[in-house]
Amino acid sequence: MPSSRPPAVIKPTPAPAMVEYDEAQAILSALADTLHGPTIDTIPLSQANGRILAENLSATTSRPESDISAMDGYTFCCADIPTTDAHSISLPPQDYIVAGDQPSTHRRGTAATILTGARIPFGADCVIARERVTMRNGMIHLNTADAIVGKNIRRAGEEFPVGHLLLNAGQKLDWRHIGLLASQNVRQLAVYRPYRIGVLANGAEFAPDAPDCRADINTPMLCAMLESMGLHVEHRIVGSDSQAELRNTVKELTAQSDIVITTGGISVGQTDNVLPVMEQLGARCLFRRVKIRPGKPFTLMQLAETPVFCLPGNPGAAAICTQIFVLPFLRSISGIKPQRTPSTTLCGRSSFAFSSPPDATCLIPVQYAPSGKEGVFSLVPSQGASDVLCFSYASGILRIPAGHVVNVGDWCSAMPFSAV
């Protein structure tokens, strides 16, 4: 794929060498730098939901565009209210103004009926709610105390003026942004074309007629993660331990995908066929396994110019590797604005003690709960890398570097699932 900048040098790591957590992240970052940016499409606003904005957008009109009434009522000029001790005054009704009208100049000494959203006529400077006045003998009677300049008027540009930056490139669009852009009469806009992600699960246990048939957990789980980012996802299941069948499916999926993700078959068992199949297809290994728990078998390959993420088969390990490694990588190449800001980092005290082994970074699901001015992290019960129930209770992932000890009361920060 062509690159808009000089390609970074990626030094392949010969299998079966393992890399540290930080080294794996550095290799992924270098790989991202060699890939071309996403293609830009111009689409109608009606198709923009869930897409990633490819341009900064500023206001072309102020909001409101002019002074408008904040409610149904009557508008008049406060200068017409005498400065006496009288508690009420009467004004004759004249005009009737609705949203969409271009009212003429206000006639002094009168009140105009006005509806919510209608322009304030030049010369009027106050609106009184309809329920605050009475009508008798063809006259509008109002309390003088209600005559306050600017009352119940939305001023032109009070929400934002012309030129105000509304959205930055990289914003994933949802209903909030669609409404904002509609207020500016946006009809067409530039968005990034979503990357095509191929997800492949493999294993004889997924065959419908397998003696011990198992449910495929990883494919629907990973597809949900990826689709939530606005990516286009295709998936395949190879329900056998046949290298030939796996090789053909990998070739087919790679031909129609920008990124491929495999789950299962990447460990060292006799039926773990992903690595030999990738080698048969001429893929190069950028790293083979990572010193983490869970997720140690996680491997990064490159088949021609297509990155291939080889995830473990255990659902818990696959979920954590995707959250920690795959999604940030995809976010970095998809034009999505960075999500890791102080407001999206969970910070608090640990309610538990934990020691990482000297040879592995631990990635553990934790639950976070506010407690006064500080938050508190607690461990989520888990039996290991195959668990999936723990994610229903967890708030995010706490990374504990190799050889590091967390004591009760230590200050920690975790990556929430919505931000990693």
C-alpha positions in Angstrom: 0.0 0.0 0.0 1.4 3.5 -0.8 2.6 5.6 2.1 2.3 9.4 2.5 5.4 9.5 4.6 8.8 7.6 4.6 8.1 4.1 5.7 9.3 3.2 9.2 11.8 0.3 9.5 10.2 -2.8 10.9 12.6 -5.5 12.0 10.8 -8.8 11.8 11.2 -11.0 14.9 12.0 -14.6 14.0 9.6 -17.1 15.4 9.5 -18.3 18.2 11.1 -15.3 19.8 8.8 -13.4 22.3 8.7 -9.7 22.9 7.9 -7.5 25.9 4.6 -5.7 26.1 6.2 -2.3 25.3 8.1 -3.8 22.3 4.9 -5.2 20.9 3.3 -1.8 21.1 6.3 -0.2 19.4 6.2 -2.7 16.6 2.5 -2.1 16.1 3.1 1.7 16.0 5.9 1.3 13.4 3.6 -0.9 11.3 0.8 1.7 11.4 3.3 4.3 10.1 3.9 2.2 7.0 0.3 2.0 6.0 -1.5 4.5 3.8 -4.2 6.6 5.4 -7.9 5.7 4.9 -9.6 6.7 1.6 -12.0 9.6 1.8 -15.6 9.3 0.6 -18.1 12.1 0.1 -21.5 11.0 1.3 -25.0 12.5 2.1 -25.7 13.4 5.7 -28.4 10.8 5.8 -25.7 8.1 5.5 -23.2 9.6 8.0 -24.3 7.9 11.2 -21.4 5.8 12.5 -18.9 7.1 10.0 -15.6 8.9 10.8 -15.4 12.5 9.8 -12.5 13.3 7.5 -12.5 17.1 7.8 -12.9 19.9 10.4 -16.3 21.5 10.2 -17.1 25.1 11.3 -20.3 26.9 11.5 -21.4 28.6 8.3 -24.4 30.3 10.1 -24.7 31.4 13.7 -27.2 29.6 16.0 -29.7 31.2 16.4 -29.3 33.1 13.1 -31.1 36.0 14.6 -32.8 37.0 17.9 -35.7 34.7 18.4 -38.5 34.1 20.9 -37.9 31.4 23.4 -41.6 30.8 23.9 -45.1 31.5 22.8 -46.1 35.0 24.0 -46.1 38.7 23.3 -43.2 40.9 22.3 -43.0 44.6 22.9 -40.5 47.4 23.7 -39.7 48.0 27.3 -39.3 51.7 26.7 -43.1 51.8 26.2 -43.7 50.8 29.8 -44.1 54.0 31.9 -41.8 54.4 34.9 -44.6 54.8 37.4 -45.9 52.9 40.4 -48.5 51.2 38.2 -48.4 47.4 38.5 -49.9 46.7 35.1 -50.2 48.3 31.7 -52.3 47.7 28.7 -51.1 47.4 25.1 -53.1 46.9 21.9 -52.2 43.7 20.0 -51.1 44.3 16.4 -48.9 41.8 14.5 -48.9 38.0 14.6 -45.4 36.5 14.1 -44.6 32.8 13.5 -41.3 31.0 12.8 -40.3 31.5 9.2 -41.7 35.1 9.1 -39.5 38.1 8.3 -41.4 40.6 10.6 -41.5 44.2 9.9 -40.2 46.8 12.3 -42.1 46.7 15.6 -44.7 49.4 16.1 -44.1 51.3 19.2 -46.8 51.3 21.9 -48.2 47.9 20.8 -47.6 44.2 21.5 -47.1 41.6 18.8 -48.2 38.0 19.3 -45.1 35.8 18.7 -44.6 32.0 18.6 -41.6 30.0 19.8 -38.6 30.3 17.4 -40.0 33.3 15.5 -37.7 36.3 14.8 -37.9 39.2 17.2 -39.0 42.3 15.1 -36.6 45.2 15.1 -37.5 47.6 17.9 -38.9 45.0 20.3 -36.7 43.8 23.2 -38.8 41.6 25.5 -41.1 38.6 25.3 -43.7 37.8 28.0 -45.1 34.2 28.1 -48.7 33.9 27.0 -49.8 32.6 30.4 -48.4 35.8 32.1 -50.9 38.1 30.4 -54.6 38.6 30.3 -56.8 39.8 27.4 -59.7 42.1 28.2 -61.6 44.4 25.9 -59.3 43.7 23.0 -56.2 44.8 25.0 -53.3 42.9 26.4 -52.7 43.4 30.1 -49.3 42.7 31.5 -47.4 43.2 34.8 -44.9 45.9 34.6 -42.5 43.8 36.6 -42.3 41.4 33.7 -40.9 44.1 31.4 -37.2 43.3 31.4 -35.0 43.9 28.3 -33.9 40.6 26.8 -36.4 38.5 28.7 -37.3 35.2 27.0 -35.2 36.2 23.9 -32.6 33.9 22.5 -29.9 36.2 21.1 -28.3 35.6 17.7 -25.2 33.5 18.0 -25.6 32.7 21.7 -25.1 29.0 21.1 -22.3 29.5 18.6 -21.3 32.2 16.1 -20.3 31.9 12.4 -16.8 30.3 12.2 -17.1 28.4 15.4 -15.4 25.0 15.2 -18.2 22.4 15.5 -16.5 19.0 14.8 -12.9 17.9 14.3 -11.7 15.4 11.8 -11.6 11.9 13.4 -14.9 12.3 15.2 -17.1 9.2 15.0 -20.5 10.6 14.0 -23.7 9.7 15.9 -27.2 11.2 16.3 -25.8 14.2 18.3 -23.5 15.2 15.4 -26.1 14.5 12.7 -28.5 17.0 14.4 -25.7 19.6 14.7 -24.8 19.3 11.0 -28.4 19.4 10.0 -28.6 22.8 11.8 -26.0 24.0 9.4 -27.9 22.7 6.3 -25.0 20.3 5.6 -26.0 18.0 2.7 -22.7 16.3 1.9 -19.6 15.7 4.0 -16.3 14.0 3.8 -15.8 10.8 5.8 -13.1 8.1 6.0 -13.9 4.9 4.2 -14.0 2.1 6.8 -11.3 -0.4 6.7 -12.4 -4.0 5.7 -11.6 -6.3 8.6 -11.6 -10.1 8.1 -12.2 -12.2 11.2 -11.4 -16.0 11.0 -12.0 -18.5 13.8 -10.7 -22.0 13.3 -10.9 -25.4 15.0 -12.5 -28.8 14.5 -14.7 -28.1 17.6 -16.7 -25.6 15.6 -17.9 -28.1 13.1 -21.7 -28.7 13.5 -21.2 -32.4 13.5 -18.2 -32.5 15.8 -18.6 -35.1 18.6 -17.9 -32.3 21.1 -19.3 -29.3 19.2 -18.5 -25.9 20.8 -20.1 -22.5 20.4 -17.9 -20.0 18.5 -17.6 -17.2 21.1 -14.8 -15.1 19.5 -16.3 -14.3 16.2 -19.5 -12.5 17.4 -17.6 -10.9 20.2 -14.8 -9.5 18.0 -17.2 -8.5 15.2 -19.2 -6.5 17.8 -16.0 -4.7 19.0 -14.9 -3.9 15.5 -18.3 -2.8 14.2 -18.7 -0.4 17.1 -15.8 1.5 15.6 -17.5 1.9 12.3 -15.4 -0.8 10.6 -16.7 -3.1 7.9 -16.3 -6.7 9.1 -16.5 -10.1 7.3 -16.1 -13.3 9.2 -15.4 -17.0 8.4 -15.2 -20.1 10.5 -13.0 -23.1 9.5 -14.6 -26.0 11.4 -11.7 -28.4 10.9 -8.0 -28.9 11.7 -7.2 -29.1 8.0 -4.3 -26.9 7.0 -5.4 -26.9 3.4 -8.9 -25.6 4.3 -7.4 -23.0 6.6 -4.9 -21.9 3.9 -7.7 -21.5 1.3 -9.9 -19.5 3.7 -7.0 -17.2 4.7 -6.2 -16.5 1.1 -9.9 -15.8 0.3 -10.3 -13.5 3.3 -7.0 -11.7 2.7 -8.0 -10.9 -0.9 -11.0 -9.0 0.3 -9.7 -7.5 3.6 -7.4 -4.7 4.6 -6.7 -6.3 8.0 -7.1 -10.0 9.0 -7.7 -11.3 12.5 -7.5 -15.0 13.3 -8.6 -16.6 16.6 -7.3 -19.9 17.8 -4.7 -22.2 16.4 -1.7 -20.0 17.3 -0.3 -21.9 20.2 2.1 -24.9 20.0 -0.3 -27.9 19.9 -0.5 -30.4 17.1 -3.6 -28.9 15.7 -2.4 -25.2 16.0 -2.1 -24.6 12.3 -2.2 -20.8 11.9 1.6 -20.2 12.1 2.5 -23.0 9.6 -0.2 -21.9 7.2 0.9 -18.3 7.3 4.5 -19.4 6.7 3.3 -21.5 3.7 1.7 -18.4 2.3 4.9 -16.4 2.6 3.9 -14.2 5.6 6.6 -12.7 7.7 6.5 -12.7 11.5 6.8 -9.3 13.2 6.7 -10.9 16.6 5.8 -14.3 17.8 4.2 -14.3 21.3 4.2 -11.5 23.9 5.2 -11.6 27.5 1.7 -11.0 28.9 -0.9 -12.8 30.9 -3.3 -13.6 29.5 -2.7 -13.6 25.8 0.9 -14.9 25.5 0.4 -16.7 22.1 -0.6 -13.3 20.5 1.4 -13.1 17.2 1.6 -10.4 14.6 2.2 -11.4 10.9 2.2 -9.6 7.6 1.0 -11.4 4.5 2.2 -9.4 1.5 1.1 -5.9 2.8 -1.9 -7.1 4.9 -1.4 -7.1 8.7 -2.6 -10.3 10.3 -3.4 -10.4 14.0 -3.2 -13.9 15.3 -5.2 -14.0 18.6 -5.4 -16.8 21.1 -8.4 -19.0 21.1 -9.4 -18.5 24.7 -12.2 -15.9 24.6 -10.9 -13.9 27.6 -7.4 -13.7 26.2 -8.7 -12.9 22.7 -10.9 -10.1 24.1 -8.0 -8.5 26.1 -5.5 -8.7 23.2 -8.1 -7.1 21.0 -8.8 -4.3 23.5 -5.2 -3.6 24.3 -3.4 -4.1 20.9 -5.8 -4.4 18.0 -8.4 -1.7 18.6 -5.8 1.1 19.3 -3.9 0.0 16.2 -7.1 0.2 14.1 -8.0 3.5 15.6 -4.6 5.0 14.8 -4.9 4.1 11.1 -8.6 4.8 10.7 -8.4 8.5 11.3 -10.3 8.3 14.6 -9.3 11.0 17.0 -7.4 9.8 20.1 -9.6 8.6 22.9 -7.1 8.3 25.7 -7.6 11.6 27.5 -7.5 12.2 31.3 -11.3 12.2 31.3 -11.4 8.6 29.8 -8.8 7.1 32.2 -10.0 5.5 35.3 -8.0 6.5 38.3 -8.3 5.3 41.9 -7.0 3.2 44.8 -6.6 -0.5 44.6 -8.7 -2.5 47.1 -6.5 -5.6 46.5 -2.9 -6.7 46.4 -1.4 -8.2 43.2 2.1 -9.2 42.1 3.0 -9.7 38.5 5.6 -12.4 37.8 9.0 -11.2 36.8 8.6 -12.4 33.2 5.1 -11.2 32.2 3.0 -8.0 32.2 -0.5 -8.8 33.6 -3.6 -7.5 32.1 -6.5 -7.9 34.5 -10.2 -6.9 34.2 -11.1 -4.7 37.1 -14.3 -3.1 38.4 -14.2 0.6 39.2 -16.5 2.4 41.6 -16.4 6.1 42.7 -15.8 6.5 46.4 -15.8 10.1 47.6 -13.2 12.1 45.8 -11.4 9.0 44.7 -12.3 5.8 42.9 -11.7 2.3 44.0 -10.6 -0.7 41.9 -11.6 -4.2 42.8 -10.8 -7.5 41.2 -13.4 -9.2 39.1 -13.7 -12.9 39.9 -12.1 -14.9 37.0 -10.9 -18.4 36.5 -8.5 -17.6 33.7 -8.0 -16.8 30.1 -11.2 -18.6 28.9 -13.6 -16.6 31.0 -16.1 -14.3 29.4 -18.5 -13.5 32.3 -15.9 -11.4 34.0 -16.2 -8.7 31.3 -19.9 -8.2 32.1 -18.8 -6.9 35.5 -15.5 -5.2 34.6 -15.1 -1.5 33.9 -11.7 -1.8 32.2 -8.3 -3.3 32.2 -5.5 -2.7 34.7 -2.0 -3.2 33.3 0.6 -4.3 35.9 4.1 -4.4 34.5 6.3 -7.5 34.9 7.7 -7.8 38.4 5.5 -5.0 39.7 3.6 -5.2 43.0 0.3 -3.5 43.6 -0.6 -3.1 47.3 -3.9 -2.3 48.9 -4.4 1.5 48.8 -1.9 2.1 45.9 -2.9 4.7 43.3 -3.6 3.0 39.9 -5.0 3.9 36.5 -6.9 1.6 34.2 -8.0 1.8 30.6 -11.8 1.7 30.3 -13.2 -0.6 27.6 -14.8 2.4 25.8 -11.4 4.1 25.5 -8.8 1.4 24.7 
